[in-house]
Amino acid sequence: MTTERIRAEQTTEMTAVELERAGLLMAEEGVRISRFAVFVPVDATGQARPVVLRAGAVIGAFAVVHGGTTVLREARVEEHVIVGRPELGYAVGATYTGAGADTIIGEGAAIRAGAILYADVRVGSGTVIGHHTLLRSAVRVGHESQLGHNLTVERASVIGDWVRCSPGSHITGSTLISDRVFLGAGVRTVNDKTLTWRDPDRDPVLEPPRFDVGAKVGSGATILAGVTIGERALVGAGSTVTRDVAPGVVVYGTPATVRGKVDR
């Protein structure tokens, strides 16, 4: 079946068998696909993209896999996951056309039930994405990291290797989380200094926070726009961080102030 015929028939959803017949499924030996999985190869612009499943990959029941998705060796996409979905509509000063993009799930990674990964996401090898966690467009997650359940990671954020993000946190757009950072549960990050929404006279002023290598942030902390948490710094639970935190220091309180140094 050609791409032109797919468009002509206005097909939006396919089974694995239909996708293979259309020449849009490349599945290696040992792949397991639930008979209840759904594939959406054509994006809102009419562009068809293949789905690639490497040896040992698993696609669970009622998962929805969009065109452009590649699932590498031994990776698991569990039940009710949505992966590779293109963004469509207005958000934060930009309008998205619904165009698809390459989305890659690394070797041995696990995408737990109910997670949503938009198009152009990259998940590194051995990483676990928790139940009902949301990764927006162009998010990058490194190797051997663990993102807990019910997380929101906004567009273009970068998360390094060996990172732990505990459940219920919000990572704002374009945040940089370096290797071996630990974020407790319910951490909130802010990137907007003007709270601008659909104002025709000005664009939002966005300054995402940054977490340097080995930084640790306690549960319930809030990190404001433009703040850098330095290498190996420790932020106490429930703190509000309004200014940069130097490497290797301990801060806590509202607003957070320096209370000591990290004991190596």
Phi and psi in degrees as GROMACS dihedral restraints (atoms count N, CA, C in turn):
[ dihedral_restraints ]
;  ai    aj    ak    al  type     phi  dphi    fc
    3     4     5     6     1   -83.5    20    10
    4     5     6     7     1   163.0    20    10
    6     7     8     9     1   -59.9    20    10
    7     8     9    10     1   -38.8    20    10
    9    10    11    12     1   -61.9    20    10
   10    11    12    13     1   -39.1    20    10
   12    13    14    15     1   -68.7    20    10
   13    14    15    16     1   -38.4    20    10
   15    16    17    18     1   -58.0    20    10
   16    17    18    19     1   -45.8    20    10
   18    19    20    21     1   -64.6    20    10
   19    20    21    22     1   -41.1    20    10
   21    22    23    24     1   -61.9    20    10
   22    23    24    25     1   -37.8    20    10
   24    25    26    27     1   -83.9    20    10
   25    26    27    28     1    -3.2    20    10
   27    28    29    30     1    54.5    20    10
   28    29    30    31     1    40.8    20    10
   30    31    32    33     1   -73.1    20    10
   31    32    33    34     1   128.8    20    10
   33    34    35    36     1  -112.0    20    10
   34    35    36    37     1   -28.4    20    10
   36    37    38    39     1  -132.0    20    10
   37    38    39    40     1   143.6    20    10
   39    40    41    42     1  -138.8    20    10
   40    41    42    43     1   154.6    20    10
   42    43    44    45     1   -81.4    20    10
   43    44    45    46     1   170.8    20    10
   45    46    47    48     1   -61.3    20    10
   46    47    48    49     1   -38.3    20    10
   48    49    50    51     1   -63.9    20    10
   49    50    51    52     1   -45.0    20    10
   51    52    53    54     1   -65.5    20    10
   52    53    54    55     1   -38.1    20    10
   54    55    56    57     1   -64.8    20    10
   55    56    57    58     1   -40.5    20    10
   57    58    59    60     1   -65.5    20    10
   58    59    60    61     1   -41.4    20    10
   60    61    62    63     1   -62.2    20    10
   61    62    63    64     1   -31.6    20    10
   63    64    65    66     1   -79.3    20    10
   64    65    66    67     1    -3.3    20    10
   66    67    68    69     1    75.4    20    10
   67    68    69    70     1    22.6    20    10
   69    70    71    72     1  -116.2    20    10
   70    71    72    73     1    10.2    20    10
   72    73    74    75     1  -122.2    20    10
   73    74    75    76     1   122.8    20    10
   75    76    77    78     1  -116.2    20    10
   76    77    78    79     1   101.9    20    10
   78    79    80    81     1  -119.3    20    10
   79    80    81    82     1   126.9    20    10
   81    82    83    84     1   -87.9    20    10
   82    83    84    85     1   179.2    20    10
   84    85    86    87     1   -62.7    20    10
   85    86    87    88     1   140.5    20    10
   87    88    89    90     1    83.6    20    10
   88    89    90    91     1     3.5    20    10
   90    91    92    93     1   -69.8    20    10
   91    92    93    94     1   139.7    20    10
   93    94    95    96     1  -120.8    20    10
   94    95    96    97     1   122.1    20    10
   96    97    98    99     1  -124.4    20    10
   97    98    99   100     1   122.2    20    10
   99   100   101   102     1   -62.0    20    10
  100   101   102   103     1   142.8    20    10
  102   103   104   105     1   -67.0    20    10
  103   104   105   106     1   -10.6    20    10
  105   106   107   108     1   -98.8    20    10
  106   107   108   109     1     1.7    20    10
  108   109   110   111     1   -70.5    20    10
  109   110   111   112     1   150.2    20    10
  111   112   113   114     1  -121.9    20    10
  112   113   114   115     1   139.2    20    10
  114   115   116   117     1  -121.2    20    10
  115   116   117   118     1   136.0    20    10
  117   118   119   120     1  -124.6    20    10
  118   119   120   121     1    89.0    20    10
  120   121   122   123     1   -79.7    20    10
  121   122   123   124     1   -21.0    20    10
  123   124   125   126     1  -105.5    20    10
  124   125   126   127     1   128.8    20    10
  126   127   128   129     1   -87.1    20    10
  127   128   129   130     1  -176.4    20    10
  129   130   131   132     1   -68.2    20    10
  130   131   132   133     1   -16.4    20    10
  132   133   134   135     1   -90.8    20    10
  133   134   135   136     1    -2.6    20    10
  135   136   137   138     1    91.0    20    10
  136   137   138   139     1     4.5    20    10
  138   139   140   141     1   -84.9    20    10
  139   140   141   142     1   127.7    20    10
  141   142   143   144     1   -94.9    20    10
  142   143   144   145     1   136.6    20    10
  144   145   146   147     1  -130.2    20    10
  145   146   147   148     1   144.2    20    10
  147   148   149   150     1   -75.6    20    10
  148   149   150   151     1   163.3    20    10
  150   151   152   153     1  -112.2    20    10
  151   152   153   154     1   131.3    20    10
  153   154   155   156     1  -117.4    20    10
  154   155   156   157     1   125.3    20    10
  156   157   158   159     1  -123.0    20    10
  157   158   159   160     1   113.8    20    10
  159   160   161   162     1   -83.0    20    10
  160   161   162   163     1   170.5    20    10
  162   163   164   165     1   -52.4    20    10
  163   164   165   166     1   130.7    20    10
  165   166   167   168     1    81.7    20    10
  166   167   168   169     1    -0.5    20    10
  168   169   170   171     1   -66.1    20    10
  169   170   171   172     1   150.2    20    10
  171   172   173   174     1  -127.9    20    10
  172   173   174   175     1   131.7    20    10
  174   175   176   177     1  -118.5    20    10
  175   176   177   178     1   117.8    20    10
  177   178   179   180     1   -82.5    20    10
  178   179   180   181     1   174.6    20    10
  180   181   182   183     1   -63.1    20    10
  181   182   183   184     1   136.0    20    10
  183   184   185   186     1    65.2    20    10
  184   185   186   187     1    12.7    20    10
  186   187   188   189     1   -67.6    20    10
  187   188   189   190     1   146.6    20    10
  189   190   191   192     1  -117.5    20    10
  190   191   192   193     1   114.9    20    10
  192   193   194   195     1  -114.0    20    10
  193   194   195   196     1   120.2    20    10
  195   196   197   198     1   -92.4    20    10
  196   197   198   199     1   157.3    20    10
  198   199   200   201     1   -56.4    20    10
  199   200   201   202     1   143.9    20    10
  201   202   203   204     1    95.2    20    10
  202   203   204   205     1    -4.7    20    10
  204   205   206   207     1   -82.2    20    10
  205   206   207   208     1   135.0    20    10
  207   208   209   210     1  -122.8    20    10
  208   209   210   211     1   125.1    20    10
  210   211   212   213     1  -111.7    20    10
  211   212   213   214     1   114.3    20    10
  213   214   215   216     1   -81.4    20    10
  214   215   216   217     1  -179.7    20    10
  216   217   218   219     1   -53.3    20    10
  217   218   219   220     1   132.0    20    10
  219   220   221   222     1    62.2    20    10
  220   221   222   223     1    12.3    20    10
  222   223   224   225     1   -80.0    20    10
  223   224   225   226     1   152.9    20    10
  225   226   227   228     1  -123.1    20    10
  226   227   228   229     1   128.2    20    10
  228   229   230   231     1  -112.7    20    10
  229   230   231   232     1   107.1    20    10
  231   232   233   234     1   -82.9    20    10
  232   233   234   235     1  -174.0    20    10
  234   235   236   237     1   -60.8    20    10
  235   236   237   238     1   140.0    20    10
  237   238   239   240     1    63.9    20    10
  238   239   240   241     1    18.4    20    10
  240   241   242   243     1   -78.0    20    10
  241   242   243   244     1   145.2    20    10
  243   244   245   246     1  -114.9    20    10
  244   245   246   247     1   124.6    20    10
  246   247   248   249     1  -133.9    20    10
  247   248   249   250     1   133.6    20    10
  249   250   251   252     1    83.6    20    10
  250   251   252   253     1    14.0    20    10
  252   253   254   255     1   -69.1    20    10
  253   254   255   256     1   126.5    20    10
  255   256   257   258     1   -73.1    20    10
  256   257   258   259     1   146.0    20    10
  258   259   260   261     1   -79.0    20    10
  259   260   261   262     1   144.4    20    10
  261   262   263   264     1  -142.6    20    10
  262   263   264   265     1   120.7    20    10
  264   265   266   267     1   116.5    20    10
  265   266   267   268     1  -172.3    20    10
  267   268   269   270     1   -91.2    20    10
  268   269   270   271     1   140.5    20    10
  270   271   272   273     1  -163.5    20    10
  271   272   273   274     1   127.2    20    10
  273   274   275   276     1    48.2    20    10
  274   275   276   277     1    58.4    20    10
  276   277   278   279     1    78.0    20    10
  277   278   279   280     1     6.3    20    10
  279   280   281   282     1  -136.5    20    10
  280   281   282   283     1   149.3    20    10
  282   283   284   285     1  -114.0    20    10
  283   284   285   286     1   127.0    20    10
  285   286   287   288     1   -99.5    20    10
  286   287   288   289     1   136.9    20    10
  288   289   290   291     1   -90.1    20    10
  289   290   291   292     1    -6.7    20    10
  291   292   293   294     1    84.2    20    10
  292   293   294   295     1    14.9    20    10
  294   295   296   297     1   -75.0    20    10
  295   296   297   298     1   136.8    20    10
  297   298   299   300     1   -74.6    20    10
  298   299   300   301     1   173.5    20    10
  300   301   302   303     1  -161.6    20    10
  301   302   303   304     1   165.1    20    10
  303   304   305   306     1   -67.4    20    10
  304   305   306   307     1   132.9    20    10
  306   307   308   309     1  -129.2    20    10
  307   308   309   310     1   127.5    20    10
  309   310   311   312     1  -126.0    20    10
  310   311   312   313     1   127.7    20    10
  312   313   314   315     1  -106.9    20    10
  313   314   315   316     1   119.1    20    10
  315   316   317   318     1   -72.0    20    10
  316   317   318   319     1   168.4    20    10
  318   319   320   321     1   -57.4    20    10
  319   320   321   322     1   130.9    20    10
  321   322   323   324     1    70.0    20    10
  322   323   324   325     1     5.4    20    10
  324   325   326   327     1   -72.3    20    10
  325   326   327   328     1   158.0    20    10
  327   328   329   330     1  -129.5    20    10
  328   329   330   331     1   123.9    20    10
  330   331   332   333     1  -106.4    20    10
  331   332   333   334     1   106.4    20    10
  333   334   335   336     1   -72.9    20    10
  334   335   336   337     1   162.4    20    10
  336   337   338   339     1   -53.2    20    10
  337   338   339   340     1   134.6    20    10
  339   340   341   342     1    86.4    20    10
  340   341   342   343     1    -4.3    20    10
  342   343   344   345     1   -70.6    20    10
  343   344   345   346     1   153.9    20    10
  345   346   347   348     1  -127.2    20    10
  346   347   348   349     1   122.8    20    10
  348   349   350   351     1  -120.6    20    10
  349   350   351   352     1   117.9    20    10
  351   352   353   354     1   -77.5    20    10
  352   353   354   355     1   172.4    20    10
  354   355   356   357     1   -62.2    20    10
  355   356   357   358     1   150.0    20    10
  357   358   359   360     1    72.5    20    10
  358   359   360   361     1    22.2    20    10
  360   361   362   363     1   -87.8    20    10
  361   362   363   364     1   146.3    20    10
  363   364   365   366     1  -126.2    20    10
  364   365   366   367     1   127.8    20    10
  366   367   368   369     1  -119.1    20    10
  367   368   369   370     1   125.5    20    10
  369   370   371   372     1   -75.9    20    10
  370   371   372   373     1   171.5    20    10
  372   373   374   375     1   -65.1    20    10
  373   374   375   376     1   140.3    20    10
  375   376   377   378     1    73.6    20    10
  376   377   378   379     1     1.9    20    10
  378   379   380   381     1   -81.8    20    10
  379   380   381   382     1   147.3    20    10
  381   382   383   384     1  -116.4    20    10
  382   383   384   385     1   127.3    20    10
  384   385   386   387     1  -106.8    20    10
  385   386   387   388     1   120.1    20    10
  387   388   389   390     1   -72.2    20    10
  388   389   390   391     1   169.3    20    10
  390   391   392   393     1   -56.4    20    10
  391   392   393   394     1   131.8    20    10
  393   394   395   396     1    61.8    20    10
  394   395   396   397     1    23.6    20    10
  396   397   398   399     1   -86.1    20    10
  397   398   399   400     1   144.4    20    10
  399   400   401   402     1  -114.1    20    10
  400   401   402   403     1   124.0    20    10
  402   403   404   405     1  -114.8    20    10
  403   404   405   406     1   116.2    20    10
  405   406   407   408     1   -81.3    20    10
  406   407   408   409     1   178.7    20    10
  408   409   410   411     1   -54.7    20    10
  409   410   411   412     1   141.0    20    10
  411   412   413   414     1    66.3    20    10
  412   413   414   415     1    18.9    20    10
  414   415   416   417     1   -72.7    20    10
  415   416   417   418     1   142.6    20    10
  417   418   419   420     1  -122.3    20    10
  418   419   420   421     1   127.1    20    10
  420   421   422   423     1  -124.7    20    10
  421   422   423   424     1   131.1    20    10
  423   424   425   426     1   -77.6    20    10
  424   425   426   427     1  -159.1    20    10
  426   427   428   429     1   -89.4    20    10
  427   428   429   430     1   145.9    20    10
  429   430   431   432     1    55.9    20    10
  430   431   432   433     1    31.3    20    10
  432   433   434   435     1   -96.5    20    10
  433   434   435   436     1   162.4    20    10
  435   436   437   438     1  -133.5    20    10
  436   437   438   439     1   117.2    20    10
  438   439   440   441     1  -106.8    20    10
  439   440   441   442     1   118.2    20    10
  441   442   443   444     1   -67.4    20    10
  442   443   444   445     1  -178.5    20    10
  444   445   446   447     1   -77.5    20    10
  445   446   447   448     1   156.2    20    10
  447   448   449   450     1    57.1    20    10
  448   449   450   451     1    38.6    20    10
  450   451   452   453     1   -93.0    20    10
  451   452   453   454     1   150.7    20    10
  453   454   455   456     1  -120.0    20    10
  454   455   456   457     1   123.0    20    10
  456   457   458   459     1  -118.6    20    10
  457   458   459   460     1   112.9    20    10
  459   460   461   462     1   -81.1    20    10
  460   461   462   463     1   173.5    20    10
  462   463   464   465     1   -52.6    20    10
  463   464   465   466     1   139.1    20    10
  465   466   467   468     1    64.2    20    10
  466   467   468   469     1    15.3    20    10
  468   469   470   471     1   -72.4    20    10
  469   470   471   472     1   150.1    20    10
  471   472   473   474     1  -123.3    20    10
  472   473   474   475     1   124.1    20    10
  474   475   476   477     1  -119.8    20    10
  475   476   477   478     1   129.6    20    10
  477   478   479   480     1   -81.9    20    10
  478   479   480   481     1  -157.8    20    10
  480   481   482   483     1   -88.2    20    10
  481   482   483   484     1   149.0    20    10
  483   484   485   486     1    56.0    20    10
  484   485   486   487     1    39.1    20    10
  486   487   488   489     1   -97.0    20    10
  487   488   489   490     1   142.6    20    10
  489   490   491   492     1  -119.6    20    10
  490   491   492   493     1   119.1    20    10
  492   493   494   495     1  -114.7    20    10
  493   494   495   496     1   114.9    20    10
  495   496   497   498     1   -75.5    20    10
  496   497   498   499     1   166.4    20    10
  498   499   500   501     1   -61.0    20    10
  499   500   501   502     1   152.7    20    10
  501   502   503   504     1    77.7    20    10
  502   503   504   505     1    14.3    20    10
  504   505   506   507     1   -93.4    20    10
  505   506   507   508     1   161.5    20    10
  507   508   509   510     1  -122.9    20    10
  508   509   510   511     1   119.3    20    10
  510   511   512   513     1  -105.8    20    10
  511   512   513   514     1   112.0    20    10
  513   514   515   516     1   -73.5    20    10
  514   515   516   517     1   166.9    20    10
  516   517   518   519     1   -59.0    20    10
  517   518   519   520     1   137.8    20    10
  519   520   521   522     1    67.1    20    10
  520   521   522   523     1    16.1    20    10
  522   523   524   525     1   -65.1    20    10
  523   524   525   526     1   142.0    20    10
  525   526   527   528     1  -109.7    20    10
  526   527   528   529     1   118.8    20    10
  528   529   530   531     1  -115.7    20    10
  529   530   531   532     1   110.8    20    10
  531   532   533   534     1   -77.6    20    10
  532   533   534   535     1   178.3    20    10
  534   535   536   537     1   -59.7    20    10
  535   536   537   538     1   145.0    20    10
  537   538   539   540     1    61.4    20    10
  538   539   540   541     1    24.1    20    10
  540   541   542   543     1   -77.0    20    10
  541   542   543   544     1   145.3    20    10
  543   544   545   546     1  -121.4    20    10
  544   545   546   547     1   123.5    20    10
  546   547   548   549     1  -114.9    20    10
  547   548   549   550     1   126.9    20    10
  549   550   551   552     1   -71.4    20    10
  550   551   552   553     1  -174.9    20    10
  552   553   554   555     1   -75.1    20    10
  553   554   555   556     1   144.2    20    10
  555   556   557   558     1    66.4    20    10
  556   557   558   559     1    28.6    20    10
  558   559   560   561     1   -75.6    20    10
  559   560   561   562     1   138.6    20    10
  561   562   563   564     1  -117.8    20    10
  562   563   564   565     1   132.9    20    10
  564   565   566   567     1  -120.3    20    10
  565   566   567   568     1   148.9    20    10
  567   568   569   570     1  -127.9    20    10
  568   569   570   571     1   138.0    20    10
  570   571   572   573     1  -124.8    20    10
  571   572   573   574     1     1.3    20    10
  573   574   575   576     1  -111.8    20    10
  574   575   576   577     1   117.1    20    10
  576   577   578   579     1   -92.7    20    10
  577   578   579   580     1   -11.6    20    10
  579   580   581   582     1  -119.4    20    10
  580   581   582   583     1    -8.0    20    10
  582   583   584   585     1    52.6    20    10
  583   584   585   586     1    47.1    20    10
  585   586   587   588     1   -90.1    20    10
  586   587   588   589     1   133.3    20    10
  588   589   590   591     1  -142.2    20    10
  589   590   591   592     1   112.1    20    10
  591   592   593   594     1    55.2    20    10
  592   593   594   595     1    38.9    20    10
  594   595   596   597     1   -89.5    20    10
  595   596   597   598     1   116.7    20    10
  597   598   599   600     1   -68.5    20    10
  598   599   600   601     1   -15.5    20    10
  600   601   602   603     1   -95.7    20    10
  601   602   603   604     1    -9.8    20    10
  603   604   605   606     1  -158.2    20    10
  604   605   606   607     1   151.4    20    10
  606   607   608   609     1   -90.6    20    10
  607   608   609   610     1   154.4    20    10
  609   610   611   612     1   -64.4    20    10
  610   611   612   613     1   143.8    20    10
  612   613   614   615     1   -97.5    20    10
  613   614   615   616     1   104.9    20    10
  615   616   617   618     1  -109.3    20    10
  616   617   618   619     1   126.1    20    10
  618   619   620   621     1  -135.1    20    10
  619   620   621   622     1    95.4    20    10
  621   622   623   624     1   -70.3    20    10
  622   623   624   625     1   154.0    20    10
  624   625   626   627     1   -75.9    20    10
  625   626   627   628     1   169.6    20    10
  627   628   629   630     1  -138.3    20    10
  628   629   630   631     1   140.9    20    10
  630   631   632   633     1  -119.5    20    10
  631   632   633   634     1   115.4    20    10
  633   634   635   636     1   -82.3    20    10
  634   635   636   637     1   171.3    20    10
  636   637   638   639     1   -51.8    20    10
  637   638   639   640     1   128.1    20    10
  639   640   641   642     1    76.4    20    10
  640   641   642   643     1     6.2    20    10
  642   643   644   645     1   -65.3    20    10
  643   644   645   646     1   150.0    20    10
  645   646   647   648     1  -130.4    20    10
  646   647   648   649     1   133.9    20    10
  648   649   650   651     1  -127.9    20    10
  649   650   651   652     1   125.1    20    10
  651   652   653   654     1   -73.3    20    10
  652   653   654   655     1   162.4    20    10
  654   655   656   657     1   -59.1    20    10
  655   656   657   658     1   141.4    20    10
  657   658   659   660     1    78.9    20    10
  658   659   660   661     1     4.9    20    10
  660   661   662   663     1   -76.1    20    10
  661   662   663   664     1   152.6    20    10
  663   664   665   666     1  -120.2    20    10
  664   665   666   667     1   126.5    20    10
  666   667   668   669     1  -111.7    20    10
  667   668   669   670     1   117.6    20    10
  669   670   671   672     1   -82.7    20    10
  670   671   672   673     1   171.3    20    10
  672   673   674   675     1   -59.1    20    10
  673   674   675   676     1   137.6    20    10
  675   676   677   678     1    77.7    20    10
  676   677   678   679     1     1.1    20    10
  678   679   680   681     1   -81.9    20    10
  679   680   681   682     1   139.1    20    10
  681   682   683   684     1  -109.4    20    10
  682   683   684   685     1   127.5    20    10
  684   685   686   687     1   -96.7    20    10
  685   686   687   688     1   113.8    20    10
  687   688   689   690     1   -69.2    20    10
  688   689   690   691     1   169.1    20    10
  690   691   692   693     1   -57.3    20    10
  691   692   693   694     1   128.9    20    10
  693   694   695   696     1    61.9    20    10
  694   695   696   697     1    11.6    20    10
  696   697   698   699     1   -69.8    20    10
  697   698   699   700     1   157.3    20    10
  699   700   701   702     1  -126.9    20    10
  700   701   702   703     1   124.0    20    10
  702   703   704   705     1  -107.9    20    10
  703   704   705   706     1   124.5    20    10
  705   706   707   708     1   -70.0    20    10
  706   707   708   709     1   155.9    20    10
  708   709   710   711     1   -58.7    20    10
  709   710   711   712     1   139.4    20    10
  711   712   713   714     1    76.5    20    10
  712   713   714   715     1     6.2    20    10
  714   715   716   717     1   -76.6    20    10
  715   716   717   718     1   156.6    20    10
  717   718   719   720     1  -115.2    20    10
  718   719   720   721     1   114.8    20    10
  720   721   722   723     1  -100.6    20    10
  721   722   723   724     1   114.9    20    10
  723   724   725   726     1  -107.3    20    10
  724   725   726   727     1    -9.7    20    10
  726   727   728   729     1  -145.3    20    10
  727   728   729   730     1   166.0    20    10
  729   730   731   732     1   -56.5    20    10
  730   731   732   733     1   146.5    20    10
  732   733   734   735     1  -111.0    20    10
  733   734   735   736     1   123.7    20    10
  735   736   737   738     1   -67.8    20    10
  736   737   738   739     1   156.9    20    10
  738   739   740   741     1   -58.5    20    10
  739   740   741   742     1   139.0    20    10
  741   742   743   744     1    74.0    20    10
  742   743   744   745     1    12.5    20    10
  744   745   746   747     1  -108.1    20    10
  745   746   747   748     1   162.1    20    10
  747   748   749   750     1  -106.2    20    10
  748   749   750   751     1   128.1    20    10
  750   751   752   753     1  -129.2    20    10
  751   752   753   754     1   149.0    20    10
  753   754   755   756     1  -162.7    20    10
  754   755   756   757     1   166.9    20    10
  756   757   758   759     1   108.7    20    10
  757   758   759   760     1   178.4    20    10
  759   760   761   762     1  -133.0    20    10
  760   761   762   763     1   103.2    20    10
  762   763   764   765     1   -73.8    20    10
  763   764   765   766     1   157.0    20    10
  765   766   767   768     1   -68.2    20    10
  766   767   768   769     1   136.2    20    10
  768   769   770   771     1  -130.2    20    10
  769   770   771   772     1   161.0    20    10
  771   772   773   774     1   -69.6    20    10
  772   773   774   775     1   129.6    20    10
  774   775   776   777     1  -120.8    20    10
  775   776   777   778     1    -3.9    20    10
  777   778   779   780     1   162.8    20    10
  778   779   780   781     1  -166.7    20    10
  780   781   782   783     1  -119.1    20    10
  781   782   783   784     1   152.3    20    10
  783   784   785   786     1   -72.1    20    10
  784   785   786   787     1   132.6    20    10
  786   787   788   789     1   -81.0    20    10
  787   788   789   790     1   112.5    20    10
